[in-house]
Amino acid sequence: MAATGRVRTRRRILHVIPVLWSGAGEALTRLCELQASRYEITVATSGLEGSLRDWPAYRRRLRAAGVRHIGVNTFARTPEAFWPAVEELRTTLRRWAPDIVHTHAGVPATAVALARDGSSPRHVAHMYSWGQGRPGWMNDMDLAGFRHADRVVCSARSYQDLLLKGGVSPARLAYIPWGVTCERIDAALARRRHAAAGRPEPEGIHLGFVGRVEPRKGQLDLIAAFDLIRRRVPRAHLHLVGPDADPVYAERCRAEIARRTLRAHVTWHGHVPDVARLLVEWTLFVSLSSDEGQGLAVQEAMAAQVPVVALAAPGIEDFVTDGRTGRLMHDRRARGVAAAAVDALGDRAQAARLARAGARLIRSRYSWARCDTAIDRQYRQRPRRRVRTGEGD
């Protein structure tokens, strides 16, 4: 019986995520769509405004799948926001009585660890990425939440190692990459082939990157490298896709484009609901992101058979192997990035070979069916006794 007195016909899952946006929002939305036929699902997000709000397309898809939404602010870490969130979650757990709570990121994991009464409901905590330059207390806070979860999931090997070093028991830790949604990519590829039938090869060299505009994504460094690329490849054009996550940094990027007189050679797309239609037209995908929870945007480019040049970074290193599935760089300096990009553009045969290998890897290893089954296994595995790993845990 549920807390409301209604007879349950399906198990209940409560997903808690700070903001339903970007690659993480896409992944959770897709997971919920797959789970909706088996479970009764509620998603809790912070309900923020402006650039930090949930993306409407994701909310629409969840409504269409029959997923309920509630507002709980697990974005802010300040005491005046965090402790009310703990109380709201405690109330939700008591009244809605989910069987599984699946948290996404450290703040919700910590809040649920505090909100749970005893060992029920089962808590699966999902780690995405931390980025660079975080203060130590944030890491400590998140690790405390992860250590108290019944199961912990991550999709980057580097973060698996970090969680182990942070005291998460290896018996409760699972590496499960998200699936890559290829349907839109396949449709875009089919449209491109149909449109190109009987027509000459289009002119121009199109480089692109997809990601929120913020320092760790490296758009400023990409602009500097692109300036050098154009000196050797005058027909090159740069496409930047993604919303402004850091308005100050985004303004710096736009100012740098103007300073280098590149406005006619750079298209700033902002948020694009269906990025596949752009991806399939690109000659090269260049990622200078210094940290990824998995690197879904890069994987989508690879699934579209777009050659990839990427900075070696957490997440990216799991599937981009230099000389086999793409080109890896080890720093963001403009000359090195430009040289790698120009080499890839100059050797089309090798680039095509790497692109085909990358597409095979993504399509064979990163299926949603595999991801859904693996996460479901985390929901059903018997809890193991937790080991106390530090004072206060």
Buried (B, 14 or more C-beta within 10 A) or exposed (E): EEEEEEEEEEBBBBBBBBBBBBBBBBBBBBBBBBBBEEBBBBBBBBBBEEBBBBBEBBBEBBEEBEBEBBEBBBBBBEEEBBEBBBEBBBEBBEEBBBBBBBBBBBBBBBBBBBBBEEEEBBBBBBBBBBBEEEEEEBBEBBBBBBBBBBBBBBBBBBBBEBBEEBBBBEEBBBBBBBBBBBEBBBBBBEEBEEEEEEEEEEEEBBBBBBBBBBBBBBBBBBBBBBBBBBEEBEEBBBBBBBBBBBEEBBEBBBEBBEEBEBEEBBBBBEBBEEBBBBBBBBBBBBBBBBBBBBBBBBBBBBBBBBBBBBBEBBBBBBBBBBEEBBBBBEEBEBEBBBBBBBEBBEEEEBBEBBBBBBBBBBBEBBBBEBBBEBBBEBBEBEEEEBEEBEEEE
